[in-house]
Structures are given as structure tokens and as C-alpha cells.
Amino acid sequence: MFESTKEQLHKLLASVHEGDIQLPDFQRGWVWPEDAMRSLLASVLNGFPVGALLTLQTGGDVSFAPRPIEGVKLSERPPAPDELLLDGQQRMTTLYQTLFSPDAVQVKHTKGGRFFFLDIRKALEQETITEEAIVVLPADKVERTNFNRDIVRDLSTQEGQFEHHFFPLNESFDSTIWYHGWMQHWMERDGGFFRELASPFGSGLLHRIQHYEVPFIRLSRKSTRKAVCVVFEKVNTGGKKLDAFELLTAIYAADGFDLRKDWLGDKQQQSPGRKTRLLQFSGEDGVLAHVESTDFLQACTVLHMLENRREAERAGKTGRELPFVSCRHEDMLDLPFTAYERYNNAVEHGFTRACRLMAGLKMMRSRDVPYSHQLVALAAVYADLGKQADTMPAAEKLELWFWSTALGEYYGSSSETTIARDVPELIRWISEDGPAPRSIDECIFQEERLESLYSRQSAAYKAINALLLRHGCRDFVTGQSAEVMTYYHDPIDIHHIFPSNWCGKHGANNFNSIVNKTPLFGGSNRAIGGAAPSDYLRFVEQRHGLTSDQLDDLLRTHLVDPAHLRNNDYDAFYRDRKRALAELISSAMHRPVAFEPLPGAIVDEHDDEDSPVAPEPVASEAASNNLQL
């Protein structure tokens, strides 16, 4: 699968120059600053190791779109590379531009190009060459000071370079003419002084650069796509981790398809991509605002693998002969372009239908959705079922699944495995009236969980807030419900019923839990302020012309007993509302709320050979140790 070898730096850079070694197109751009470049050059000048490279032979099943290393100028029809550089881009780009290319180096965070010179005398004065011996000058090769008024060194000509003993590093592998010119220049002036420099430089430093060897690992063209991508991610620890979208973009580009343009659109042609269309559908802050490219690919992947299983079933295969349904990172990497092309439009439509479902459940913003992965599962289900999912029975089943998995906080971990299990079971439940998904049976809500729901980041917290809105809770002041128009006119948020200021003064317990919070308009919350409930209720009645009965009716829509607020009886309020919220949750989940802490349950590890879902991979001992750290 791979071989480990060494190659002279000169030959590697020549291969880069000719286009025999290129980058896979998913690689990020060249980002190294000047200090990092000088440090790398100092290591080469000292003969120190600079790390191994990783390449992949082309011509195998793994076909990435290539692009040349930055600074390389190829013809309009560049040659197909022999190898792709998977790890070592920053180092090879630096070495190519500073030691091989005749052009100025475009250094990050600097204007104009730069040339790198070696201060020969300073380099030879030191036992170990440091970055100080490597001097970087602007494109005109003139060093200036005093706001560019005074010239310190003019190295724009060879005579100037000879005079100051500054060697242009981009002539390292073709230095004969420069070296003899330098020798002639100084032999005519001070031969003795020159001889002290000539041999250590020519036979020492130049020889070291020209014969420098770089170790590298070459992956065979027989390597699988998964193996290549996993290896790349393991070695690419210093940079941004590439996701499946970036890798598939490079893979699909080899087939002439621009996945990035399909997702993000084409500004030049004013063609919106799928991401833009989803944003236009839900709004910039809407439910689909944070749907990522990998979410989209995940929905396509689970449908592709589900279809593979169906084909195997139609072919008469059973049990362990059937392929698993999965949508983990490595599965997305195996998504063929033909499958993406088959499912992408249906999945896009599936996300918009999921958005409509969320609106019906009173979730209008992306931050209100308990789990983004629930949208992925819904999009896949809608894409597969089509119009079958438009019936009332189908909607009721999807709502039950949604509330159960949100309130049961089921997607908090192993979400990829959960999606892969839920999607086939939801589809079978709706289309064939099969058994309900196991996730519905496994989701349990304990009443005591209400005591610990403080943060709106919690999935159950978000779900309860939406349940109250759907239950019909109306604003304390305006009496308005959370319909779409009023929702965007005066955004709803969650606020304390017994104000936190009052609770702090009166020693109220757990006043920051969701039991003491409810959805209100911002203006209404400001009207309440920090006063005692009896005081702010009286203020609302007087200020906004409400009768006590009218305001009491509004309070009841929030599952609040008005008498407890009018008596400032926090303990009675808390007890009764906690039980009322538990009943609301029970109604949404179609099962009783657990009132006693549950003992630890054995998690289903999908050991049934007929299970369509791939089991979770077992972590290695090293991985387990890392987790414990």
C-alpha cells in the first residue's frame, strides 16, 4: 500500500516545477508567514530534517482533481501529475519559491514580492546557522531605511550581491555562474579574504543544499479512497481538518462536476447554490440558516446506503449478507457522484419540508431547533417518501418522533448512528405502517430533568419552549400568540415568571430552571421588570387596560396558576407548574413522564444481524486513554 524512501530536494523541486508533483484540489492555500519560511530554510542550510512528505500515486481508483503548487507556472494544458502531495504543501511551496523559482515570493501579510538572500559571512560565523543569516528584501532587491529614503544595500545587480556577500537563494541549484562571478569579483580585490569564505561556502553550504535529501512516504495507486482520506487527516494535524465536503469536491472535480459551486453558487453567472436557496426559503436567521454542506451530504449518503440495502434485499440476500445503512464521515467519502446527482434535488426539497414542519411546531429560528441532525433525518425521510409524507397520519408520526427524540435528548451523542437507524425505521413506519422507530420507545423524560434545565442550549429546553408556544401560550401584555408575523415583528424569547431579582432577595430555589421561565415578547419582559409578581400583574392591568380575569386567562396559557402569582407564592407556583410541564411533555411523547430516577439501562448495540445500521466502531486502547485525559 505504501513505500518509504528518500529523494534529493533538487529532484523533488524539479518535479514540482514540471507539474509531475501537484496538489489535490481540496488542499487549502499556501499560508506560511515569513518567519516560518526563514526557519525552514535555516533547517535545510544546517542539514537538519524538516519532516517527511506524503504523496499518492495517480492512476488508481482515487481520482482527485489536481492543481499545481503555488508559484508554479504550467502551460494552458498542464500535464497530468504522477503524484499528488497530501502532506508537505507548506514546506514544498516555501522551498520551491525560495530555492527554485526565479520569481519573487508572495509572502503572506506583505505587499509585493520578496527575495531571500543568504548573508554568507554571517552564516559562516555561526556554528549553527540561524534565521538571522537569511535576509528578505523587497522585489526590487534594495534594502532601505528611514521610511525608504536611505539605501542600506542595493542587491539588484550581481555586483551588489558580490560586494555584500549576499547569495540569492533561488539560485541554489544553478549556482555555478554566480559562484564564479563572486570568486572573480573578490580575487581581483582581496584573494586572501575571499579564500576564507569560498571553500566553506561552496563545498559546505552549497553542497549541503544541493545534496539535501527529503524522506517521503508514497501511497500506492491501489489505496482506497477511505484509506487515503483517513491517512491525510491523520497527518494534517497542523492545519484545518478537511471535512467530507472538501474531499468530495476534489473527487467530483475529476468527473467535471464542481460540488462547491453546486452548494455555494456561481457569483459570476449569478446562479444561486443550494445553500442560498435554503437560506432564501427559511430566512437568514431561519431554521435552515445553519444547514452545512456536510449535513446535506449526510442525508444523500443515508439514502444511497438505504437503496443499496434495498437492492440486496430484492436480490434475495438476508441477515449478514445485507449491507449496513450508515452515514459516518468515511461513508460520505464513498458517496458516488451518480448517487449525489440522484438525490440532491430531493434532499434539498426535503430540507424545505422539514422547515415547514418546524414552523408548525413553532420553531422559526435555527437556534430554536433542538438538534440540527434531526433536520438531516427529516430531510432524508421526506426525500425518500415524497408525497407519502404529506398525509396527516405521516405528519403525526413525524411530530411524535421529533418531540420524543428532542425531549429525550436522543441526538446528544452518536448522532450519525442515530440518523442511520431512524431514517429507515421512520420510512417503514410511515410507508408500510410498520413498527414505530426504536428511538421513540427508548426516549424517556424524567420529571426531575426539569430541575436542571437552565440553558437554552439544551435540546429539551428548546423543545419545552416550543411546546408552550404550540400549546397556545399568549403574551402577558399583548395577548398575542406566536404566529409568524408577530414572531418576526417582536421576537419571542424566554424570560422569568418570578423575576430573578425578586427570587434572589426571597431565597427562591431553582428560579433559573425552565419551570420558572416562559416565552414572552421582549417588550413584555421589560414591563415586568424585577418586581414581585403581584406588583407587576397590577402594573400590567393598569398600564394596558386589562381586567384581572383577562390577565389570569393569559397566565393559564403558560400553565401558570394566577393565584400563586397574585399571592407571591413561589413554592406553590413551582410545584404546580413543574407538574403541568410534565403533563405537557407526556402528551407530546405519548407516554407517561418518569417521576423516579431511572436505573442505568443497557444500550442497544445493534447486535441483531438483521439490523440495517452499522455498529459503532470500537475505540482503540490508545483512543480510550486519550479520552480519559
N, C-alpha and C positions, 0 to 999 in steps of 0.2 A: 504493500500500500504506500510505502514511502522509502526514501533513501536519504541518508545524511552524508554530506560531502563538504568540500571546501572549493572556493573558486577565487582567483585573483580579482581584486576590486576593479582593476582596469578592464578586464574582460566583461565583468558584470555591467559596468557603466557603458561599455560599448554596445552591449546587448540592449540596454535601456535606450540608448541613442538611436539604434536601428529599429526599435519597436519590437524586438524579439521578446523582451520582457515588458509587459504592460500591467496596468491595474484593472481589477474588476470594477465595473462602473459604480457599484454600490459604495466603494470606498469614499470616505469623507475627503475634503480638500486638504492641501498642504497647509499646516498651521504653525509650524515651528517659528519661534522668535529668534532674533539674532544671537542672544546668549546661548541658547541651546545648540545652535549651529556651530558656534565657536568652540563649545565644549566637545562636540562630536569630532570636529577637525583636530583638536588637540589630542584626543584619544588615538586617532589614526596616526598622527605625526609621532606619537610616542610608541606606536606599535601595540597599544592596548586593545583588548577585544571590545567590540561595540555591539555584541549580541548577534544571534543567528537570524537569518531571513527564512521566510516560509513561502514557498511557491507551489503552484499547482500546474501540472502539465495540462495543456489544452488538447482537445480532440476526443474527450470522453463524453460520458452521459451528462456531466455537469457542464453546462454551457452558459457562461456569464458574458454579458456584453463587455468588451474591453475599452479602455481609454489609456492614452499614453501618460506617463509620469509628467507632472507639471514642469514645463520648460522644454520638453522635447517637441521638436517640430517635424512632423511626418508629412508625407505627401497627401494630396486630396483623397487618395485611395490607400490608406495605411495598410501595411501587411498584417496578416493575422498573427498574433503573438504565439510563440512556442510555450511560454509560461506566463502565469498571472501571479503577481506579487500579493500574497494575502497578508503578510506581516512584514513590516520594514519600510513602509511607504515614506514615513517622515525621514528616516535615515538615508534611504536611497535618493530621495528627492534632494536633500541637502547636499549629499556627496556629488550627485550629478551636476547640480547647478554651481557648486563652488569649485569643483576639481576638474570638470569635463566640459561644460558648456562655455562657449565664447561670449555668451550674452550676460548682461548684468542680472544679478539675482534680485527677484522681487521679494524683499523681506517683509514679513508681517509687521503692521503698525509703523511703517516708514514710507515716506513719499519718494518715488523714483527708485531706480535700481541701485544695487550695491555690488562692489567688487571686493573680494577677500584677498589680502596680501599676508605673506609671512615676513615678519621682521627677522631677517636671518641672524643678525648679531644678537638680538635678544633671545632668540630660540637657542642659539649655541652657548649662550652664557649660563643657561639653566640645565641642571641635570635632568629635570623633568619639564617638558615644555608645557607652559600654561596658556590660558586664553589670552593673556596679555601680549603674547608674541604674535597673535593673529589680529591684524588691523583691518577694519572695514571702512572703505571710502565710498563716497557717492559715485554716481555713474560717470562723472567726468574725471574721476580718479585724482581729484585735488582736495587735499585736507585744508580746511580754513578754520579761522577762529575770529573772535571779535565781531560776531554777527556777520560772518562771511566776508569781512572787509580785508583781513590779512591772510595770506597763504602760508601755511606751515610746511607742507610738502606738495610738490606737483609730480605725480606719478603717471601723468597722462602719456608720457613717452617712455621708451625703453631706457633712454639715457637717464631720465629722472629716477627710474626704478634701480638702475645700476648704481647710481650715485648714492642713494639712500640704503642700498642693500635690501630692497623690498621685492620679494619674489611673488609674482601673480599666481595664486594657487590654481587657477583654471588652466595653467599650462603644465601642470604636474606630470601629465603622461605624454607630453610632447615638448620637453624642456630643453632639447639639445641646442636649438638656435639661441634661446635666451641665455642658457648657461655659458655658451662660448662668447656671446656678446658681453656678458658680465665679466668673464675672465679677461677678454681683450681690453675692456674699459679700464680695469684695475691693474693689469700687468704693465700698462704704459705709465701708470701713476705711482703705484706702491706695490710692487710684486710681493714683497715680504709679508706685508699686512694681508694681502689677498690670499696667499697660500695658507694662512692660518684659518681662513674661512672656507676655502674651496673644497678641500677634501672632506671635512666633517659634514658640509652641506651636500655635496654631490654624492659621495659614497655612503653618507649616513642618512640624512633626512630624505633626500630624493629617492634613494634606493629603497628606503623603508616604505614610502608611499607607493612606489611603482610595483613593489612586490607584496603589498599588503593582501592578505587572504581573509575572506569572509566565510564563515561557516553558514550553511543553509540546509534546510530540510525541504526536499522536493516530494510533494504528494503525487502519487501516480494518477494518471488519467482514468484509472479504473475506480477511483474513490467515488463513493456515493455522495449524493447531494447533502444528505443529513450529516455525513461524516465531515465533509468539507466545511459546512457552516458551523458545526459544533467546534471543530478544531480552530476555526477562525475566531470564534467568540472567546475561546479559552485563552488564546494568545493575545487577543486585542484588549488586554486589561487596562492599558493606559489611555484608551480613547473612549469615545461614546459607544456604548453597546449597540450594535445594529439589530433592529427588530426584523421580523419576518417580512414586513412590507419592503424594507430597503433591499433585502436579499432577493425577494421575488421580483422586484423592479429590475434588477440586473439579469435575472434568469429569463424573464419575459422579454426583455430587450433583445435577447439573442433571437427571438422569434419575430422581431419587428414590432412589438407592442410596448407602448410607453405606459406602464402602470401608474407612474407618478402623475402623468398628465391626465389619465383617466380619473384619478382621485381628486387632484387639485385643480384641474382645468388648464386651459391654454390662454393666457392673457393676450398674447399676440393675435390670436384668432377670435378673442372674446368668446371663448367657449367655456362655460362653467363645468366644473367637475362634479363628481358625486358628492363630495363634502360640501361644496357650495349649495348644491340643490337641497341637501338635507338641512343646511342652515336656513335657507330661504323658506323651507317648509315650516320649521319649528320656531324660527326667530333666533337672533344672536345669543340670547340667554335661555333659549328653549330646551326642551327635553333632549334634542339631538345635538346640542351645541358641542358636546364633548365626545361624540362618537369618533373614535380613532380609526385610522386605516386598518390597524390590526384587528379591531372589533369586526370590521366589515369582512376581512379575510377569514376570521374565525367562523362567522356564520356561513360563508361559502364552503369552508372546509368541512364543517359538520354535515352539511347537505351532501357534499361529494362522498364522504365516507359512509353516510347512510345509504346512498344509492349503491355503492359498492357492496354493501351487506345485502341489500335487496336483490341485486343481481346474483349473488351467491345463493341466496335462498331460492330464487327462481330456477337456478341450476341444480337444485336438489341437495345442496350442502346443508349440514346441520351441525350443532354443537361446536366443537373446537375448530371445525373447518370454516366457520363463518368469520369473516374479518370483524375486528372491533370497530366501533364508532368512537372517534376521538378528535379533539381539536387543539391538542397541545402545540407548542411552538414548533417542534420538529414535524408535526403533521401538516401544519400550514406551509412549511417549506416544500412539502411534497405535493402541493396543490397544483395540478397541471393547468396550463393556460386554457386548455379546452374546457376544463371544469369551471374555471373562473368566468370564462366567457358565457358559459351556460347559465350560471346562477346569479351573475352580478345585478342584472336588472330586477330580478325577482327579489333579491335581498334588499336592494335599495327601496323598493316598494314596501317590503316587509318592515323596514325601519320606520317609514312614514305611518304605516298602520299601527305599529307599536306606539308611536307618538299619539295617535288618536285615542288609543286605549288609555294611555296615561292621562290624557285630558279628561276622559270620562271618569277617571279615578281621582281627579282634582290635583294632578301633578302637572304643572305647566313649565317649570324650570328644571334645568339639568341638575341643580343641586337638591331638588326635591325627590329625585328618583333614588330609592334605597340602594340599588346595585346597578351599575352600568351593564354588568353581564346579564342581568335579566332582560335588557333590551336586545342583546345578542341572541338569546334563546328565543325571544318572541319574534324577532325578525326572521329567524330560520324557520320557525313554525308557520308563520304567515306566508313565507316564500314557498314552502312545500305544499301547504294546503290550498292556497289560492282562495277561491270563493267559498270553499267549505268552511273557512274560519269566519265567515261573515254572518253566520246564523246566531240567534240568541243563545241557544244551548252552548255553542262553541265559546261565545263571549263569557258566559257564566263560568265555564270551566277554566278559561284562561285567567279570569279575575280571581277565582279561588286559588289557583296555583300561585298567582302573583302575591296575594295577601299572605298566603301560608309561608312562602319562601322569604318574604320580606320580614314579616313579624317573627318568624322562626330563625331569622338571621342565617339562612341556609347557604347563602353565597359568600359568606365571610372568608372561606378558605377553599382551596381545591376547586375554584370556580370552573376551570376548564373541564375537569372530570364531571362536574355537576351539569354543565351545559350539555355535554355529550350524552349523559344519561337522561336528562329531562326532555330534550328535543324529540327523540324517537318515542318516548313514552307519552308525551303530550299529543303527538301526532296520532298515535294509535288510539289514545283515549277519545280524541275528537272524531277521527275519521271512521274508526271501527267500533266505537263505543266499548273499547277495551277497558282494562282496569285503570284506576287513577294512578298517576305517577307516584312512585315510592316516596318522593320528596314531600308530597302532601301528608302522607301518613307519618313520616319521620319528623315533621316540623311540630314542635310543641312550644307553647308560650307559657311561662310561669308568671303568676301574678306578681311575685316578688321582683321580677325583672323591671317592673315599673318604678321601683325604688331607686334603681341605679341608672335610669335613662336620663342623663343630664345634657349630653351634647347632641346638637342637631346633625352631627356627622354620623351618628348611629343609624343603621338601616331601620331598626324597629322604631326609633324616634320619628324618623321621616314618615314611616308608614302610619303611625298613630295620628300624626298631624294631618295626613291626607284623609284618614278615616273620619276624623272630626269634620273636615270640610265636606266630605261626601255625605256625612250624616245630616248636614244641613246647618251647621253652626253659623250664626249670623253675628255681625259685628255689634259690639256693645252699644255703640253710639249711633251708627248709621242704620243698623238693621239690615244691611246688605249682605247677600250671600256671596260666595266666592265664584261667581261666574267669570268668564274670560275677560269681558270688558272691564269690569270693576277690578279684576285681578291686576291688570296692567295699569289702570288709572291710579290706583293707590295700592302698591304691593303689600301683600299679606306676609306677616312674619309671626313668630311665636313669642308670646310675652307672658309675664307672671300674672296670675289671677290675684293672689295675695301679694302685693308688691314686695320685692326683696328688701327694700329699706324697712318696711314695717316688720317683716319676718325677722330681720336681724335684731331689731330692738325688742321683739317679744319672744325670742328664743324658739321660733318655729323650726321643727325638724324637717329635713329633706325638702326645703322650699324651692330648691333649684331642680328638682326632678320634674319629669313631664307631668306628673299628677297635678302640679301647681302651674302648669303652663297651657296656653291655648292660642289658636290663631286669631290675630287681630290686625286691623289696619294700623299703620304707623301713627296716624293722627289720633286714633282712639287710645293708643297706648300712652301718648303724651298727655291726653286728657286725664287719664287715670293717675299718672304720676306715682308718688310714693306714699299716698295717703292710705288710711285704713279703708277696707272695703266699704264699710257703712258710709264713710265720708265721700268717697269718690262716686258711689252709686247715687247719693243725694245730689252731688255736683252735676253728674250727667243728666239726671232728671230735670234739674233746674235750668241748666245751660242749653239743653237740646230739646226741651219740651216734651219729655217722655213721662208717662204715668208709671207708677210703681209696677202695675200689672204688666205693662208693655215691656219694661226692662226685665222683669222676672222671666217673661217668656223668652227673651233673648238669652238670658243666662242659662235657661234649661237646654237650649240648643247646644250648649257647650258641656252638657252633662254636669251642670253645677246646680246644687240646691240653693236657691236665692236666700233662704232663711239663714243658712250658715254664714253667708257674706254679710247680711244685714246685722247679724249678731257678732260679727268678727270672730266666729268660732272656727279657728283653723283646724283643730284636731278632727271635729266632726266633718268639716268640708273634705279634708284629706282622706278620711276613711271612706266616705261615701263616693267620692269621685274616683278613687282607686278601684273600687268595686264596679262602678259604672263603666270605666275604661276597659276593665277586664271583660265585661259582658259585651262591649262593642267589639273587642278583639275576637272573642269567642264566636260571635255572629259572623264575622268576616272569614274566619278559618273553618267554620262549620264543625267545630269541636270544642269541648269544654276547655277552659283555661286551667292549668295545673296550679293548685293552691298550696302544695307542699313541694319542697325541693326534691328534684328527681335524682335517683341514684345514677351513677355513671352507666352509660349504655354502651353496648358493643357496636362499633361502627361497621356497617356492611362494606366488606372489602371486595364486593363483586366477584366472589369466588365461584359463582354459578357459571358453568361452562357455556350456558346459553345466553349469558348477559351480553348485550351488544356493546358494552362500554369497556374500553381498555382499563385495566387496573392501574392504580397509581404506581410509579416506579419506586423501588425500594432504595432508600438513600444509602450511600456507602458509609463505611465506618468513619472515613475522613470527613464526609459531609456532616455526619451526626456530631462529630466533635466540634466542627465549626459552628453548628447551630447552638451547641451548649455554651460556646464562648459568648 
